[in-house]
Amino acid sequence: MNRFAESVFMLKWKTIEKVSKMYSDVLTFQEIGIITDGTVTGDPDRKVRHLATDSRSLPGIEYVMFIAIRGERHDGNDYIPELYKRGIRSFLTDREPDYKGLNAASFCIVEDTLAALQKLAGERRKSFAGSVVAITGSNGKTIVKEWISQMLQYETEVVRSPRSYNSQLGVPLSLWQLSGRYNVAVIEAGISLPGEMGRLERIIAPTIGILTNIGPAHRENFRSDSEKLTEKLQLFRKCKKLIYRADTEVDGKGIELFLQGMNVEKVSWSLSGNAVYACSVSRSADGKSDLKLTTGGQQYQFLLPFSDDASVENMIHSMVLLAELGVGFSRIDQLLQKIELVEMRLETLKGIHDSTLVNDVYNSDLTGLGVALDILMQQHRHKKKIVILSDLFQSGMKDEDLYTEVAAMLKFKSVHQIYGIGENITGQQNLFPTGTCFFRDTESFLRDFDTREIEGSAVLIKGARRFHFEDITKALQLQYHKTVLEINISNMVHNLNYFRSLLEPSTKVMVMVKAASYGAGAHEVAEFLQHENIDYLAVAFPDEGVRLRKSGVHLPVMVMNTDLDDYRKLLENQLEPEIFSREGLERYIKECRYMGLSEQPVHIKMDTGMHRLGFEERDIEWLCDNLNVKDIQVKSLFTHLAGSDNLSLDRFTRQQVADLNRMARPIEAVIGGDFMLHALNSAGIERFPDLQLDMVRIGIGLYGQGFSNKLEPASTFKTIISQIREIEPGDAVGYGRSGIVKRRSRIATIPVGYADGINRQLGNGNYAFYLNGTFVPTIGNICMDMTMLDITDTDATVGDNVELFGMSCPVSAMADRLDTIVYEVLTSIPERVKRIYIRE
């Protein structure tokens, strides 16, 4: 028996012994009250197995306890009555249950629900007999966690944090997965504020720690990288071992200085010698790396399937951890061949037959399935929901238990049709509802599946990498082209939360989704915003609002540009018009009366200096006479700022808001004050938080454009190299022979042109795109469907990605070169460019 097998054997024996002392996977309410120091009302013997903190994403009904978390803008307690109606009977709350009609519910009342959740997780951790590996750092945490789990799954039962569950909320939810069926837990921990890591350390209580790359990410709340590192190291203060890269410097100081005084076995590796594991790396031309690792006087050699520095560093962290757990290097070499590159995102794509595809091959476990199903359920445009699912792995459960839970989850989510692919899920087909179809492998599914079955449906494609579900995605995806506009929903959430952090809790949020959400796609963005509980949407024209209603969006929608003939369409679709003229108000009231409607919401536009649309000062008396009628209800008075992003116009901006307040007073005196005032746009929210009034309007800021470096770009426009050719000095490229070369050159053609939104002014070397870590200039004229790049000084091959704008090549830079604004660049990308919606 080798060293690792023996340790696992002992671990299993200890786990079995410990199970009798733990609460297994189920707690009673009485036990929850004891652990959390809470007061229990209702049935003390009610059982809890699953925890939920988001009312929109429940794992089921049976044995589920909802934890009411208070946020800056939302209070989980407000959702308890709704959840009770949906069947939830167990609640952890921080206030007395004064709800009527909830007599069958059980409550555990605590002082702080987040702290109580962490206590529950800490108790679960104490009952776990296996090894806990904790990972923190600035970059690479999730990748290292995934690679460790991928390799360890072939050696023992392992559980890991779902996705990037590494926060004060995510870590306890990760720890809640621990049970006697696992021998190793891999937990990711992240922080954003000083003092947070100590709380995480107390509940994780890791036995082994890994410190990944330390860089500038998430530094905004720390004075320096040194302060951030010191905080992160709190996670390892009671570890038995700490794995780290020895040749790391932070703020000019070696990492060893920060580790002085820590009572932990230091397991170092380095690319410059002088470490427990001394490594050297050489890159090969085929995108791979040769790794030589020396330890204990022995040298070992490995071939890594990538060459970039970040992946190499992350893999060495993972390999050292396996070695420290007792896995031999010859076995590690075998496990490297099983590594799958981690795609840390979930895509939403347009499918054939008017379908929407939710494409997720990130992981293949129960938690990942639950997250993907939540996204599937958000596709309100499609009533029919279909799931194509492969065998699940890394669960540590018997097949019967695993697929019993899978079947229950799919039933709870009201999935209409299920397709199971793989021997394991097929072997448990009796657990699934009648009508479920099963296939032994992906090839047989593609051979026998009738694609018309997905017509008008939302389809989740959820499979482990070994099943090559990308072939299914290609078969079902509409217009499979390589030029795409990626819309990062996760970055949009980040940006939305940034703007919300600048607002008072009572301030409402309207988000602009006009012009197809600035080119990002109207209903896709609207559905995500609806899930994020914003208060209002705004579109430019009635047809945009009608399309949102048809796609299942039920949020209030303000329509900014309305023709007098559009009012019936607005009323029929419960859309709220912006009224900016006397003729418009009179006609709208007349239409309401004709249709027998009363108290129909309207938004009154006031002109305070933009001089484009709106009522002026001289209209106030007329408005007072005509707004006080039963046919309409004034929802808001607002104005449009002319220069909130221009420092030289700050006085004018403040005067505009003051004018709005002054113009509102006489109207309020006549019709009452039950309406909102709003003026601030994205730039205004950042620069004039004291003027936020009752509501703000977020536009371009949602997509990452603004004054703060905390905003993340939400759109990436990219393509691939279609062909590479070599040409001689004096040869020319493109129409008009405008791109004449002076040396032997390599020219790449990419399938994107001015019909795709690439302005012709960017041709002939006037702009450069991002390719393999460098910028390559255009050459020759931009064509309708193609652009040529000079890649003479760059290593590249056919199929390599080219970023037109995104993280490395900001869209603002393209706008500056064109002497225009970001709005124009984003809205110029036509519908023929495929949109892909991703979630990290």
VOPA-179702 format. One line per 8 residues: number of its first residue (from 1); their letters; for each residue x, y, z of C-alpha. Coordinates in steps of 0.001 Angstrom, whole numbers, always signed. Layout:
<recs>
NUM> a> X,Y,Z; ...
</recs>
This chain:
<recs>
1> mnrfaesv> +0,+0,+0; +1571,+3303,-1061; +1726,+6357,+1181; -1283,+8111,-365; -3494,+5022,-421; -2681,+4413,+3250; -3567,+7990,+4195; -6884,+7699,+2361
9> fmlkwkti> -7627,+4403,+4095; -7029,+5972,+7507; -9023,+8988,+6457; -12023,+6859,+5547; -11825,+5002,+8842; -11701,+8268,+10777; -14589,+9631,+8765; -16791,+6634,+9507
17> ekvskmys> -16003,+6971,+13196; -16807,+10687,+13090; -20124,+10315,+11281; -21746,+8914,+14394; -20827,+12114,+16239; -21940,+14598,+13604; -25376,+15724,+12507; -24914,+13820,+9221
25> dvltfqei> -26410,+15826,+6371; -29525,+16779,+8325; -30055,+19114,+11282; -33180,+19652,+13318; -34334,+23151,+14129; -33484,+22544,+17769; -29879,+21723,+16774; -29739,+24804,+14536
33> giitdgtv> -30889,+26951,+17445; -28163,+25536,+19697; -25406,+26080,+17112; -26462,+29637,+16231; -27527,+30736,+19750; -30928,+31421,+18223; -34498,+31307,+19471; -36621,+28622,+17806
41> tgdpdrkv> -40335,+28969,+17179; -42485,+26352,+15511; -41595,+22672,+15202; -38191,+22068,+16895; -37886,+18691,+15155; -38262,+20082,+11638; -35354,+18824,+9525; -32987,+20881,+7365
49> rhlatdsr> -30627,+19510,+4745; -30289,+22345,+2202; -29642,+26062,+2694; -30869,+28864,+432; -29958,+32556,+584; -31495,+33703,-2701; -35277,+33548,-3028; -34896,+33307,-6810
57> slpgieyv> -32672,+30215,-6705; -34025,+27458,-4533; -32579,+23919,-4593; -36035,+22517,-3901; -38702,+22610,-1212; -38181,+19592,+1040; -35662,+20073,+3880; -34752,+23580,+2632
65> mfiairge> -34109,+26431,+5064; -34131,+29990,+3746; -31609,+32308,+5391; -32778,+35926,+5304; -29618,+37926,+4580; -29772,+41701,+4861; -27995,+43656,+2123; -27537,+47347,+1499
73> rhdgndyi> -30554,+47478,-795; -32453,+44265,-105; -33651,+42487,+3009; -34159,+38736,+2727; -36908,+38941,+5345; -39113,+40677,+2792; -39287,+37471,+714; -40434,+35147,+3498
81> pelykrgi> -44201,+35426,+2801; -43634,+34710,-905; -41413,+31710,-109; -43988,+30376,+2343; -46553,+30391,-469; -44084,+28405,-2587; -43812,+25731,+94; -40766,+26712,+2189
89> rsfltdre> -41384,+26132,+5895; -37967,+26716,+7495; -36476,+30185,+8000; -33400,+31648,+9670; -34141,+35309,+10371; -32983,+38245,+12469; -36377,+39585,+13461; -39513,+38335,+15140
97> pdykglna> -41841,+36501,+12742; -44830,+38849,+12705; -46195,+37492,+9425; -49828,+36509,+9222; -50786,+33138,+7820; -47369,+31505,+8382; -48466,+29277,+11238; -46939,+26107,+9789
105> asfcived> -43453,+27637,+9505; -40492,+27186,+11829; -38226,+30117,+12591; -34799,+30371,+14138; -34307,+33967,+15243; -30727,+35218,+15570; -28984,+38539,+15927; -27085,+38312,+12613
113> tlaalqkl> -28080,+35778,+9937; -24746,+35888,+8078; -22876,+35234,+11324; -25331,+32423,+12076; -24738,+30872,+8651; -21010,+30992,+9317; -21537,+29277,+12674; -23489,+26504,+10965
121> agerrksf> -20719,+26093,+8407; -18081,+26134,+11134; -19869,+23351,+12988; -20116,+21318,+9780; -16384,+21849,+9299; -15612,+20645,+12849; -17450,+17424,+12078; -15437,+16829,+8907
129> agsvvait> -12632,+14308,+9444; -10934,+14783,+6098; -8271,+17222,+4929; -9277,+20784,+4065; -7179,+22598,+1479; -7710,+26379,+1517; -6675,+28539,-1430; -6327,+32306,-1547
137> gsngktiv> -4424,+34893,-3564; -5127,+37680,-6053; -5307,+35534,-9185; -5602,+31851,-10043; -7616,+30677,-7016; -10458,+29148,-9012; -8207,+27540,-11636; -5975,+25929,-8996
145> kewisqml> -9032,+24678,-7107; -10503,+23144,-10262; -7284,+21471,-11395; -6639,+19996,-7959; -10176,+18615,-7905; -9907,+17243,-11431; -6790,+15249,-10564; -7744,+14194,-7038
153> qyetevvr> -11102,+12793,-8147; -9250,+9786,-9574; -7539,+9139,-6215; -10185,+9801,-3569; -13550,+11446,-2894; -13111,+15209,-3150; -15469,+18174,-2794; -14733,+21773,-3760
161> sprsynsq> -16185,+25258,-3631; -18743,+25763,-6396; -17597,+28194,-9092; -16181,+31246,-7289; -17980,+30831,-3966; -15189,+32497,-1985; -16844,+35367,-98; -18204,+35769,+3424
169> lgvplslw> -21415,+34240,+2066; -19921,+31852,-504; -17432,+30136,+1809; -20000,+28921,+4373; -22240,+27692,+1557; -19222,+25786,+214; -18466,+24265,+3617; -22083,+23169,+3966
177> qlsgrynv> -21345,+20548,+1274; -18955,+18682,+3603; -20027,+15219,+4652; -18610,+11869,+5597; -18549,+10694,+1989; -15626,+13029,+1169; -11993,+12702,+2187; -10627,+15995,+861
185> avieagis> -12261,+19425,+590; -10780,+22196,-1571; -12092,+25587,-460; -11468,+28926,-2158; -11346,+32094,-10; -11399,+35685,-1200; -11612,+39023,+553; -12358,+42613,-366
193> lpgemgrl> -12032,+44365,+3000; -9590,+44266,+5937; -10727,+41997,+8749; -12618,+39555,+6554; -10053,+36756,+6352; -10002,+36148,+10095; -13710,+35282,+10001; -13184,+32901,+7081
201> eriiapti> -10196,+31230,+8746; -12219,+30419,+11841; -14827,+28487,+9867; -12564,+26921,+7197; -9856,+25840,+9687; -7638,+24566,+6838; -5084,+21822,+7258; -3156,+22761,+4101
209> giltnigp> -2941,+26211,+2503; -2055,+27385,-986; -1113,+31010,-1692; -1540,+31760,-5394; -329,+34750,-7375; -369,+38094,-5550; -1129,+41059,-7806; -3131,+44293,-7964
217> ahrenfrs> -6560,+42645,-8258; -9064,+43610,-5527; -6653,+46127,-3985; -9081,+49059,-3887; -9825,+48714,-161; -6217,+48166,+918; -3425,+50709,+1167; -941,+48428,-584
225> dsekltek> -388,+44901,-1863; +1602,+44279,+1335; -1415,+45065,+3489; -3607,+42877,+1302; -1119,+39970,+1514; -852,+40275,+5292; -4629,+40024,+5503; -4735,+36981,+3204
233> lqlfrkck> -2078,+35171,+5224; -4454,+35147,+8202; -6098,+32184,+6476; -3025,+30029,+7119; -2166,+30909,+10724; -3119,+27427,+12024; -2323,+25360,+8908; -20,+22384,+9073
241> kliyradt> +1461,+23236,+5663; +1575,+26257,+3372; +2365,+25916,-338; +3652,+29079,-2025; +5978,+30382,-4717; +9266,+31396,-3089; +10491,+33795,-5811; +7480,+36087,-5360
249> evdgkgie> +7958,+39748,-4512; +5291,+42040,-3121; +5949,+45778,-3011; +9632,+45038,-3599; +9929,+42604,-674; +10443,+38851,-899; +7562,+36652,+170; +9648,+35051,+2927
257> lflqgmnv> +9615,+38323,+4884; +5847,+38130,+5155; +5958,+34515,+6356; +8323,+35153,+9265; +6825,+34150,+12564; +4177,+31852,+11044; +4150,+28482,+12813; +3551,+26432,+9701
265> ekvswsls> +5551,+23990,+7579; +6624,+26077,+4575; +6424,+24136,+1306; +8011,+26386,-1292; +8524,+26088,-5010; +10455,+28391,-7290; +11571,+28953,-10861; +14920,+30288,-9632
273> gnavyacs> +16091,+27441,-7365; +16432,+27538,-3554; +13082,+25930,-2726; +11645,+22602,-1609; +10526,+22115,-5205; +12942,+23728,-7668; +11405,+24155,-11098; +12519,+25211,-14552
281> vsrsadgk> +10275,+25737,-17574; +10964,+25878,-21295; +8287,+26710,-23847; +7826,+24751,-27047; +6582,+26053,-30382; +3360,+24042,-30178; +2014,+26000,-27202; +3178,+23524,-24561
289> sdlklttg> +5785,+23665,-21789; +8486,+21316,-20547; +8630,+21395,-16742; +11601,+20030,-14798; +10982,+19674,-11069; +13689,+18776,-8565; +12977,+17773,-4960; +14660,+15474,-2454
297> gqqyqfll> +17623,+15087,-4785; +15448,+13631,-7565; +14473,+15302,-10836; +11170,+14729,-12625; +10039,+15934,-16032; +6524,+16797,-17228; +4869,+18120,-20365; +2263,+20790,-19610
305> pfsddasv> -488,+21436,-22199; -21,+25245,-22176; +2750,+27841,-22238; +1418,+31006,-20627; +2990,+32016,-17315; -255,+32075,-15352; -1274,+28522,-16306; +2213,+27174,-15586
313> enmihsmv> +2239,+28789,-12144; -1253,+27523,-11335; -371,+23996,-12406; +2803,+23878,-10295; +736,+24890,-7249; -1632,+22025,-8026; +1135,+19463,-8574; +2930,+20366,-5353
321> llaelgvg> -312,+19930,-3405; -812,+16450,-4856; +2783,+15545,-4026; +2318,+16735,-447; -801,+14565,-176; +1336,+11578,-1136; +570,+11152,-4826; +3687,+9907,-6606
329> fsridqll> +5162,+11928,-9452; +4671,+9153,-11967; +982,+9150,-11063; +855,+12972,-11229; +2247,+12724,-14765; -634,+10397,-15652; -3173,+12710,-14039; -1845,+15655,-16042
337> qkielvem> -3091,+13920,-19171; -6621,+14026,-17741; -6591,+17782,-17086; -9289,+19754,-18849; -8768,+23459,-19385; -11256,+25272,-17191; -13823,+27382,-19012; -15036,+29529,-16137
345> rletlkgi> -18121,+30835,-17820; -21612,+29943,-18828; -22794,+31067,-22282; -26238,+32009,-23543; -26467,+31582,-27321; -29064,+31861,-30059; -30097,+28436,-31257; -31750,+27084,-34367
353> hdstlvnd> -35546,+26920,-34624; -35990,+30106,-32533; -34418,+28548,-29453; -32011,+29840,-26815; -29088,+27687,-25677; -27590,+27836,-22187; -24174,+26287,-22745; -22328,+25140,-19593
361> vynsdltg> -19435,+22729,-19463; -17783,+24464,-16489; -18278,+21589,-14121; -20379,+18487,-13867; -21671,+18300,-10343; -24916,+18956,-8481; -24091,+22525,-7479; -23051,+23459,-10999
369> lgvaldil> -26267,+21935,-12313; -28286,+24028,-9883; -26599,+27259,-11004; -27132,+26422,-14678; -30789,+25566,-14094; -31335,+28956,-12488; -30023,+30625,-15657; -32254,+28370,-17771
377> mqqhrhkk> -35301,+29430,-15763; -34477,+33093,-16440; -35112,+32615,-20172; -38664,+33936,-19862; -39128,+34291,-23612; -39454,+30508,-23854; -42096,+28633,-21887; -40673,+25196,-22749
385> kivilsdl> -37448,+24267,-20941; -35223,+21387,-22095; -32139,+19907,-20393; -29455,+17881,-22167; -27347,+16376,-19376; -24355,+14073,-19241; -23162,+11873,-16390; -22217,+13916,-13319
393> fqsgmkde> -18879,+13464,-11582; -17074,+14502,-8388; -20162,+13988,-6244; -18870,+11278,-3921; -22378,+9770,-4007; -23721,+6457,-5147; -25328,+6677,-8574; -28789,+5939,-7216
401> dlytevaa> -28554,+8698,-4578; -27000,+11156,-7012; -29552,+10757,-9786; -32434,+10678,-7327; -31378,+14215,-6368; -30867,+15183,-10021; -34340,+13966,-10962; -35883,+15815,-7991
409> mlkfksvh> -34056,+19009,-8950; -35258,+18853,-12552; -38810,+18169,-11390; -38727,+21111,-8981; -37524,+23413,-11763; -40413,+22185,-13978; -38167,+21054,-16828; -40366,+19893,-19707
417> qiygigen> -38006,+17480,-21451; -34804,+15733,-20332; -32127,+14051,-22442; -29585,+12005,-20475; -26244,+11066,-22054; -23819,+8594,-20501; -23759,+5109,-19047; -24233,+6191,-15441
425> itgqqnlf> -27325,+8344,-15930; -28747,+5800,-18384; -28316,+3110,-15746; -30610,+5099,-13432; -33285,+5951,-15999; -36039,+4474,-13836; -35599,+7479,-11495; -36579,+9988,-14189
433> ptgtcffr> -40066,+10883,-15429; -41720,+9064,-18314; -40637,+10581,-21626; -37024,+11163,-20623; -34706,+10047,-23434; -31344,+8380,-22788; -28252,+7858,-24965; -25043,+5993,-24227
441> dtesflrd> -22829,+8666,-25773; -22838,+12008,-27570; -22421,+10430,-30997; -25629,+8418,-30703; -27498,+11496,-29474; -26386,+13559,-32474; -27240,+10713,-34830; -30779,+10143,-33536
449> fdtreieg> -31886,+13549,-32176; -34493,+15496,-34162; -33442,+19161,-33823; -37038,+20290,-34341; -37683,+19127,-30775; -36073,+22327,-29459; -38229,+24717,-31502; -39190,+27761,-29416
457> savlikga> -37478,+26338,-26317; -34761,+27285,-23878; -32191,+24478,-23816; -29571,+23795,-21138; -26565,+21886,-22502; -24753,+20668,-19402; -22018,+18104,-19824; -18612,+17073,-18604
465> rrfhfedi> -15781,+17824,-21008; -15131,+14172,-21739; -18520,+13965,-23484; -17560,+16672,-26022; -20845,+18511,-25695; -19367,+21296,-27814; -20450,+19118,-30756; -24048,+19356,-29529
473> tkalqlqy> -23727,+23130,-29146; -22415,+23463,-32699; -25274,+21366,-34034; -27944,+23426,-32272; -26415,+26893,-32459; -27619,+29457,-34997; -25014,+30877,-37387; -21869,+29336,-36011
481> hktvlein> -19387,+32048,-36994; -16139,+33038,-35356; -16750,+36794,-35199; -18714,+37400,-32021; -19652,+40073,-29541; -19343,+38570,-26069; -21523,+40195,-23428; -20218,+39457,-19944
489> isnmvhnl> -23262,+39410,-17672; -21065,+38925,-14604; -19259,+42183,-15358; -22607,+43908,-15806; -23656,+42685,-12361; -20377,+44035,-10983; -20957,+47432,-12617; -24562,+47586,-11463
497> nyfrslle> -23484,+46845,-7904; -20788,+49511,-8133; -23366,+52162,-9022; -25703,+50863,-6341; -22903,+51274,-3789; -22953,+55017,-4512; -26684,+55329,-3835; -28837,+55631,-774
505> pstkvmvm> -30835,+52445,-81; -34076,+54263,-886; -32924,+55496,-4300; -34523,+53597,-7159; -32667,+52492,-10284; -33746,+52788,-13906; -31528,+51154,-16532; -31474,+52167,-20182
513> vkaasyga> -31905,+49269,-22615; -32626,+51369,-25689; -30885,+50689,-29007; -30841,+46966,-28172; -29111,+47746,-24873; -26370,+49748,-26591; -25826,+46883,-28994; -25710,+44195,-26312
521> gahevaef> -29192,+42784,-26935; -32358,+44147,-25385; -34288,+41209,-23973; -31184,+39291,-22873; -29958,+42247,-20823; -33478,+43052,-19615; -33945,+39494,-18326; -30745,+39704,-16307
529> lqhenidy> -31753,+43121,-14922; -35129,+41734,-13973; -33350,+39001,-12025; -31270,+41697,-10282; -34394,+43467,-9004; -33899,+46868,-10587; -36908,+49183,-10489; -37341,+50430,-14071
537> lavafpde> -36215,+49880,-17641; -36182,+52566,-20317; -36347,+52199,-24098; -36365,+54734,-26906; -39372,+53607,-28955; -42626,+51710,-28303; -41658,+48726,-30470; -38641,+48121,-28242
545> gvrlrksg> -40940,+47970,-25231; -43411,+45674,-26982; -40594,+43231,-27785; -39590,+43201,-24110; -43144,+42400,-23087; -43334,+39570,-25630; -40088,+38138,-24291; -41540,+37906,-20786
553> vhlpvmvm> -40111,+41053,-19173; -42590,+42379,-16611; -40613,+45282,-15105; -42018,+48805,-15512; -40756,+50226,-18822; -40531,+53922,-19638; -40696,+54764,-23367; -38767,+57929,-24161
561> ntdlddyr> -39792,+58770,-27734; -43486,+58342,-28449; -45533,+59451,-31409; -49113,+60525,-30868; -50269,+57444,-32796; -48389,+55067,-30459; -50406,+55607,-27315; -52838,+52719,-27762
569> kllenqle> -49907,+50354,-28276; -48373,+51644,-25037; -51568,+51162,-23071; -52183,+47670,-24465; -48681,+46580,-23402; -48529,+48381,-20055; -45714,+50647,-21174; -45212,+54031,-19536
577> peifsreg> -44689,+57025,-21854; -42389,+59951,-21413; -44629,+62967,-21991; -42782,+66053,-23192; -45374,+68239,-24931; -48852,+69690,-24435; -50115,+67829,-27516; -48763,+64582,-26160
585> leryikec> -50393,+64926,-22753; -53766,+65914,-24197; -53734,+63033,-26683; -52683,+60488,-24042; -55456,+61535,-21668; -57946,+61321,-24539; -56744,+57799,-25411; -57060,+56685,-21778
593> rymglseq> -60637,+57932,-21657; -61483,+56277,-24964; -60208,+52926,-23627; -61924,+53402,-20263; -58653,+53377,-18309; -57686,+55436,-15291; -54522,+56210,-13321; -52241,+55227,-16199
601> pvhikmdt> -48588,+55945,-15343; -46738,+58735,-17160; -43327,+60383,-16822; -43148,+64137,-17362; -40006,+65413,-19077; -38829,+68881,-18001; -36433,+70933,-20116; -33845,+72512,-17812
609> gmhrlgfe> -31243,+73414,-20414; -30762,+70524,-22818; -33323,+72155,-25152; -34174,+68954,-26937; -37488,+67732,-25525; -39543,+68680,-22503; -41804,+71178,-20810; -40358,+74588,-20010
617> erdiewlc> -40888,+77050,-17180; -43731,+78721,-19038; -45647,+75405,-19125; -45814,+74934,-15335; -49184,+76597,-14851; -50663,+74623,-17766; -49258,+71374,-16329; -50800,+72105,-12938
625> dnlnvkdi> -54192,+72460,-14620; -53903,+69326,-16754; -52043,+66771,-14599; -54595,+66663,-11831; -56949,+64235,-13596; -57978,+60666,-12763; -56996,+59313,-16183; -53262,+59409,-15489
633> qvkslfth> -50874,+59007,-12614; -47634,+60967,-12661; -44917,+58476,-11763; -42009,+60880,-12154; -40771,+64297,-13187; -37316,+64251,-14664; -34802,+66126,-16733; -31869,+65294,-18999
641> lagsdnls> -28424,+66536,-18032; -26486,+68170,-20834; -22934,+67743,-19544; -22621,+65697,-16349; -19391,+64156,-17659; -17819,+67555,-18388; -16014,+69184,-15457; -16344,+72640,-17020
649> ldrftrqq> -20151,+72283,-16921; -20479,+71286,-13271; -22151,+74545,-12274; -24616,+74172,-15146; -25364,+70566,-14086; -26150,+71618,-10539; -28338,+74409,-11855; -30294,+71924,-13980
657> vadlnrma> -31097,+69807,-10922; -32012,+72902,-8920; -34348,+73978,-11734; -36011,+70557,-11743; -36650,+70795,-8015; -38056,+74314,-8383; -40331,+73355,-11300; -41632,+70342,-9361
665> rpieavig> -42813,+72300,-6315; -45952,+73917,-7802; -46908,+70619,-9478; -46489,+68807,-6159; -48718,+71387,-4487; -51539,+70591,-6935; -51330,+66799,-7481; -49495,+65766,-4326
673> gdfmlhal> -45947,+64563,-3878; -46401,+60903,-4705; -44051,+60976,-7690; -40310,+60576,-8189; -37722,+63098,-9306; -34719,+61942,-11305; -31911,+63564,-13257; -28637,+61668,-12852
681> nsagierf> -27228,+59479,-15608; -24181,+57192,-15234; -21655,+60021,-15113; -23923,+61989,-12806; -24150,+59119,-10315; -20366,+58962,-10078; -19762,+62713,-9935; -22835,+64105,-8146
689> pdlqldmv> -24015,+61516,-5601; -25568,+64316,-3538; -28039,+64964,-6392; -29444,+61451,-6746; -33010,+62509,-5799; -35527,+59612,-5861; -34207,+57627,-8836; -31175,+57487,-11135
697> rigiglyg> -30781,+56291,-14717; -27865,+53989,-15526; -26882,+53803,-19182; -23385,+53383,-20608; -22010,+52774,-17111; -23613,+49340,-17043; -21310,+48367,-19894; -18160,+49471,-18058
705> qgfsnkle> -17724,+53017,-19328; -17224,+55708,-16714; -14791,+57555,-14494; -14001,+54779,-12016; -11383,+52087,-12527; -13719,+49797,-10585; -15912,+49362,-13661; -15388,+46268,-15818
713> pastfkti> -15881,+46229,-19611; -18961,+44196,-20414; -18414,+43709,-24159; -15640,+41929,-26021; -15665,+42067,-29814; -13443,+39333,-31200; -12758,+37156,-34197; -10159,+34659,-35444
721> isqireie> -7477,+34541,-38113; -8896,+32956,-41275; -5694,+32814,-43324; -2030,+33836,-43169; +102,+34541,-46229; +3622,+35844,-46863; +4183,+38622,-49404; +7292,+40201,-50830
729> pgdavgyg> +8508,+43845,-50645; +6557,+45993,-53085; +3458,+43810,-52963; +183,+45427,-51927; -2735,+44352,-49736; -6423,+45054,-50290; -8545,+47260,-52522; -6765,+50087,-54312
737> rsgivkrr> -3349,+48553,-53526; -3166,+50973,-50608; -1256,+48611,-48305; +2160,+48366,-49955; +4791,+46550,-47862; +8465,+47496,-47698; +9752,+44177,-46352; +8875,+40515,-46523
745> sriatipv> +5679,+40422,-44474; +3175,+38030,-42938; -403,+39135,-43487; -3380,+37737,-41574; -6961,+38037,-42799; -9758,+38185,-40231; -13465,+37716,-41095; -14769,+41098,-39944
753> gyadginr> -15237,+44346,-41861; -17141,+47589,-42070; -20442,+45691,-42396; -19681,+44350,-38901; -18975,+47735,-37326; -15247,+48131,-38064; -15040,+51683,-39398; -13047,+52093,-42643
761> qlgngnya> -11028,+54885,-41025; -9271,+52205,-38953; -7599,+50699,-42027; -4177,+51379,-43525; -2333,+51157,-40234; -4508,+53718,-38483; -5367,+51248,-35730; -4088,+48017,-34185
769> fylngtfv> -5908,+45024,-32706; -4808,+42716,-29905; -3269,+39369,-30906; -1361,+36953,-28667; -193,+39572,-26178; +684,+42338,-28604; -962,+44869,-30906; -880,+44310,-34652
777> ptignicm> -1717,+47092,-37146; -4229,+46964,-39939; -2882,+47035,-43468; -4752,+48053,-46577; -8355,+49213,-46730; -11013,+47684,-44482; -13280,+45506,-46646; -16996,+44905,-46172
785> dmtmldit> -16457,+41499,-44542; -12688,+41250,-44006; -9743,+43105,-42534; -6044,+42448,-43040; -3420,+42682,-40309; +363,+42906,-40478; +1585,+40153,-38144; +5198,+40062,-39346
793> dtdatvgd> +6574,+40653,-35853; +4107,+38359,-34059; +3864,+34612,-33603; +411,+33557,-34769; -1370,+30735,-36535; -4698,+30300,-38302; -7487,+30114,-35739; -5837,+32386,-33161
801> nvelfgms> -8164,+34866,-31462; -8013,+38577,-32305; -9557,+41045,-29870; -11077,+44028,-31651; -12045,+45622,-28353; -12465,+44314,-24830; -10270,+43822,-21773; -6948,+44339,-23561
809> cpvsamad> -8095,+46749,-26244; -10638,+49188,-24697; -13585,+50252,-26825; -12869,+53818,-25675; -9535,+53681,-27511; -11320,+52836,-30754; -13801,+55649,-30153; -10960,+58114,-29525
817> rldtivye> -9210,+57111,-32741; -12448,+57654,-34652; -13031,+60994,-32887; -16406,+59807,-31672; -18001,+58399,-28528; -18259,+54860,-27179; -22035,+54874,-27746; -21546,+55091,-31508
825> vltsiper> -19016,+52258,-31613; -21167,+49890,-29571; -24419,+50602,-31408; -22787,+50286,-34835; -22253,+46525,-34482; -25091,+45002,-36547; -27315,+42049,-35725; -25415,+39809,-38108
833> vkriyire> -22624,+39681,-35517; -23506,+36859,-33160; -23981,+37822,-29501; -22834,+35413,-26816; -23866,+36009,-23210; -21444,+34679,-20635; -21465,+34395,-16858; -18212,+33832,-15008
</recs>
